[in-house]
Amino acid sequence: VNAQRDYDRKSSLYRQGAIAKADFDDSQAALSVAQANMNQQQQALSKLLGGAVDTGNSDSLQLPQIEEQRQTIANKRHDRESLVQQRNQLQVQLQQLEVQKDRLTLRAPEDGKVLKLLAKQGEIVQADTPVILLESKRQYYDIYVSEKQAVHLHEGQALAGVAVSDGQPVAGTIRFITQAPGFADLKETREKGQADLTAFQIRIYTDPGQAVRPGQTIEVTDHELPET
């Protein structure tokens, strides 16, 4: 508007011969530049409005580009929530796989050297079935007791023995309790006849520092057991 006013004023003065032609040309050029700038800004405004009607009230004006950006942000938030849910599901699956891996992992009771594999790959074995023959520095001895005595024993229980050779006490801990082979079955004489009783094998790990040698006989006396 200012450029147009300046042009009109100088055009009138130029017709009256009051100003030089150069001044008139400058005002004409300034008007052309102002019109070009206005057209450029009008095109930018039309692009920003994108079909919206400019009522002059900017508070009620909804710009399509802004709405589009808001919708894009909302979509990204939804995508983020979906990714978070996927991450949580994957974490649950990972925990399940770790549990399965732990169930399928065989752990030796202690460090040692593998001497022999007792089961073949793919073979189905029952629980508590030995699958590896392991050589370790652990010293132990086995005793065989009746089932009446076995029911009072448990894994982890301390049990003292005596070395037959020199009478030295040998402290130890029960490692496991299992049914003994058939040759160890015991017979008990009762008032109403005889009955076969199944013997149980008790493996006792000697405590570290015990003065015992491999092959040495260890005896557990009756008073060390819950029942004779």
C-alpha positions in Angstrom: 0.0 0.0 0.0 2.8 2.4 0.8 4.6 1.6 -2.4 1.4 2.3 -4.4 0.9 5.6 -2.6 4.5 6.7 -3.3 4.1 5.7 -6.9 0.9 7.6 -7.3 2.4 10.8 -5.7 5.5 10.7 -7.8 3.6 9.9 -11.0 1.6 13.1 -10.4 4.7 15.2 -9.7 6.4 13.8 -12.8 3.5 14.8 -15.0 3.8 18.3 -13.6 7.5 18.3 -14.2 8.3 18.7 -10.5 10.6 15.6 -10.3 13.1 14.0 -12.6 12.3 10.8 -14.5 14.8 8.8 -12.5 12.8 9.4 -9.3 9.7 8.3 -11.0 11.4 5.2 -12.3 12.6 4.3 -8.8 9.1 4.5 -7.4 7.8 2.4 -10.2 10.5 -0.3 -9.6 9.7 -0.2 -5.8 6.0 -0.8 -6.5 6.8 -3.8 -8.8 9.0 -5.3 -6.1 6.3 -4.8 -3.4 3.7 -6.4 -5.7 6.0 -9.4 -6.3 6.6 -9.8 -2.6 2.9 -9.6 -1.9 2.1 -12.2 -4.5 4.7 -14.6 -3.1 3.4 -14.2 0.4 -0.2 -14.7 -0.8 0.8 -18.0 -2.5 2.5 -19.1 0.8 -0.6 -18.2 2.7 -2.9 -20.1 0.3 -0.6 -23.1 0.6 -0.7 -22.9 4.4 -4.5 -22.6 4.4 -4.9 -25.5 2.0 -8.5 -24.7 1.2 -9.5 -23.3 4.6 -11.4 -20.1 4.5 -9.7 -17.0 6.0 -12.4 -15.3 8.0 -10.0 -12.9 9.7 -10.4 -14.7 13.0 -7.2 -16.6 13.6 -8.5 -18.2 16.8 -11.1 -20.2 14.9 -8.8 -20.9 11.9 -8.0 -24.6 11.5 -4.9 -25.0 9.4 -4.8 -28.3 7.5 -1.0 -28.6 7.7 -1.1 -28.2 11.5 -3.9 -30.8 11.8 -1.9 -33.1 9.6 1.2 -32.7 11.8 -0.9 -33.3 14.9 -2.4 -36.5 13.3 1.2 -37.6 12.4 2.3 -37.1 16.0 -0.7 -39.0 17.3 0.1 -41.9 14.9 3.6 -42.0 16.1 2.5 -42.1 19.7 0.2 -45.1 18.8 3.1 -46.7 17.0 5.3 -46.2 20.1 2.6 -47.8 22.3 2.4 -50.8 19.9 6.2 -51.2 20.1 6.2 -51.1 23.9 3.5 -53.8 23.9 5.7 -55.9 21.5 8.7 -55.4 23.7 6.7 -56.6 26.7 5.5 -59.7 24.9 9.1 -60.4 23.7 10.3 -60.1 27.3 7.7 -62.6 28.4 8.8 -65.0 25.6 12.4 -64.5 26.6 11.6 -65.4 30.2 9.8 -68.5 29.1 12.7 -69.5 26.8 15.1 -69.0 29.7 13.0 -71.2 31.9 12.9 -73.9 29.2 16.7 -73.6 28.7 17.2 -73.9 32.5 15.0 -77.1 32.5 17.0 -78.6 29.6 20.4 -77.8 31.2 22.1 -80.5 33.1 24.3 -79.3 36.0 26.9 -81.4 37.7 26.7 -81.4 41.5 30.3 -80.3 41.6 33.4 -79.6 39.4 35.1 -82.6 38.0 36.3 -84.5 34.9 33.9 -86.2 32.6 34.9 -89.8 32.2 32.0 -91.3 30.3 28.6 -90.4 28.8 26.0 -92.8 30.0 23.2 -91.6 27.7 23.2 -91.0 24.0 22.1 -87.9 22.3 18.3 -87.9 21.8 17.7 -90.7 24.3 14.9 -90.2 26.7 15.9 -90.8 30.3 13.9 -90.8 33.6 14.4 -88.3 36.3 17.3 -88.9 38.7 18.9 -91.2 36.0 22.7 -90.7 35.8 23.8 -89.6 32.3 27.5 -88.7 32.9 30.2 -90.4 34.8 32.1 -87.7 36.6 35.4 -87.9 38.4 35.9 -85.4 41.1 38.0 -84.9 44.2 35.1 -85.4 46.4 35.4 -88.3 48.8 32.4 -90.3 49.9 31.3 -93.6 51.2 28.0 -95.6 50.9 26.1 -97.4 53.6 23.0 -99.5 53.3 20.1 -99.2 55.8 16.7 -100.6 56.1 13.6 -98.7 55.0 12.7 -98.1 58.6 15.9 -96.2 59.1 15.8 -94.5 55.7 12.6 -92.7 56.3 14.3 -90.8 59.1 17.2 -89.7 57.0 17.2 -86.8 54.5 19.6 -85.2 52.1 21.8 -82.6 53.7 21.7 -84.2 57.1 25.0 -84.5 59.0 26.1 -88.1 59.7 29.3 -89.1 61.6 31.2 -92.3 60.8 34.4 -93.9 62.2 37.4 -95.1 60.2 37.8 -98.9 60.9 41.5 -98.7 60.6 42.3 -96.2 63.3 39.0 -95.3 64.9 39.2 -91.7 63.8 35.8 -90.0 63.5 34.8 -89.0 59.9 32.3 -86.2 59.6 30.1 -86.1 56.5 26.8 -85.0 55.0 24.2 -87.2 53.2 24.3 -86.4 49.5 21.4 -88.6 48.3 19.2 -91.5 49.3 18.1 -94.1 46.7 16.8 -97.6 46.6 19.7 -100.0 46.7 20.3 -102.8 44.1 18.6 -106.2 44.7 21.7 -107.7 46.2 21.5 -105.4 49.2 18.0 -106.4 50.1 17.7 -107.3 53.8 15.6 -109.8 55.6 14.1 -109.2 59.0 12.8 -111.9 61.2 9.4 -111.2 62.7 7.2 -113.1 65.1 4.9 -114.1 62.3 7.5 -115.1 59.8 10.0 -113.5 57.5 9.5 -110.5 55.2 11.8 -109.0 52.6 12.7 -105.4 53.3 14.2 -103.2 50.6 17.5 -101.7 51.5 18.4 -98.1 50.7 21.7 -96.8 49.6 22.9 -93.7 51.5 25.8 -91.8 50.0 27.7 -89.6 52.5 30.1 -86.9 51.3 33.0 -86.5 53.8 33.7 -83.0 54.9 36.9 -81.4 53.6 40.0 -82.0 55.6 39.1 -85.5 56.8 42.1 -87.9 57.1 40.7 -90.7 55.0 42.0 -92.5 51.9 40.3 -94.0 48.9 39.3 -97.6 49.7 39.3 -97.1 53.4 36.3 -98.6 55.3 34.1 -96.2 57.2 31.6 -97.6 59.7 28.5 -95.9 60.9 27.4 -97.2 64.3 23.9 -98.0 65.3 23.6 -95.1 67.7 24.3 -92.6 64.8 21.2 -93.8 63.0 17.7 -92.9 64.1 16.7 -96.5 64.6 18.8 -99.7 64.8 
